[in-house]
Amino acid sequence: MSRIIEMAWEDRTPFEAIQTLYGLSEPDVILLMRSNLKSKAFKNWRARVSGRASKHLALRNPDISRGYCKTQYKIRANKGR
C-alpha cells in the first residue's frame, strides 16, 4: 500500500506503471489515495496530478523513458575510506 501511494506521488511514475505492477487502474488509485490520505493531502495530490503529462503515458513526451530524474540518484565518492 505504501509503495503504491509513493508511486502515485512521484511525478515521473505514470498511472500505467502502477496498473502494470499492482493491477490498479487510475480510478482505483484515486480511490486508494482518497481513503488513505487526509482530506487536504488528497486535494493537494489531485491538484498536482490532474492533467500532468508525466502521469499519463499517452500525454508523456516520448523522449522520457525513465521513471526518475537522472540527477536524482547521485553516485557518492568514497572519500578517504
N, C-alpha and C positions, 0 to 999 in steps of 0.2 A: 504494500500500500504506500509506504513512504517513498519508494523508488518511483512509482507512478506519479505521485504528487511532485516530486523533484523534477521529473522529466517534463511534466506539464508546465512548471515554472520556467524551465530553460527556454530561452529564446530560439535557439537553433534546433531544438528537437521537435520535429513535426508530429502532428497527431497520428499520422500514418505509422510512424515508428512505434508508438505506444500500442497501436492496434496490432502490428505485426508481432511484437513481443508479448503482449498481455491479452490480446483479443478484445480490447475495449475500443469502441468507436468514439468519435469526438463527442457525441451526446452522452455517452456513458462516462467519459472523463469529466464532462461538465457536471453531471450528477454526483460523481465521486467527490469532486472538488467542493461542490455546494454542501455536501453532507459532512465533509471533514475539515473545512476551513471555517474560521469565524466569518461572520457576515461581511465585515469591512474588507478582510483579506480576500474573500471570494470576489467582491465587487472590484477590487483593485486588479485581481488576476484577470477577470473577464474584460475589463477595460484594456488591459495590457495585450491580451492575445486576440481580441476581436479584430479581424481584418489584417492581422500581422502576416505578411507574406512568408516569413520563415517558419511559421507554424503549420503551413499547408503546402504540401509538395507541388500542387498544381500552380500555386502562385509564386513559388520559390525560384530564384534566379538559378538557372541550370549550372552555372559556374560553381555553386556552393554544393559540395558533395560530402562535406564532413559535418559532424554533429557538434563541433566546438571550434572556438577561435584558435588559430594556430599559435597565438601567444598565451593561451590560457594555461597550458602545461609547459612551464619553462624547465629546462634541464639545469639543475643546480650544480655548480662546480664544487668539487670536493676540496675545500680549502684546508691545506695543511694536515690532512689526515692520511 
